[in-house]
């Protein structure tokens, strides 16, 4: 139970305005499951970084996809001059 209290204290440091609830639920001996539910986040730096990183990643994926499509169109155009064997 000390570990659960330590985790709760750590979460309270990360999000001081958060409501942290703990409870004792039936579980197997020696096993511990922890669920963290995040909602109505006001400003968590780590989450903000994930959003920024994912936005940049999506732009990069779109750019790469456009490059691949452009190369495929060029290959298709070049192949039109080659007679088909079928």
Secondary structure as GFF3:
##gff-version 3
##sequence-region A 1 86
A	DSSP	alpha_helix	2	14	.	.	.	ID=ss1
A	DSSP	alpha_helix	45	79	.	.	.	ID=ss2
###
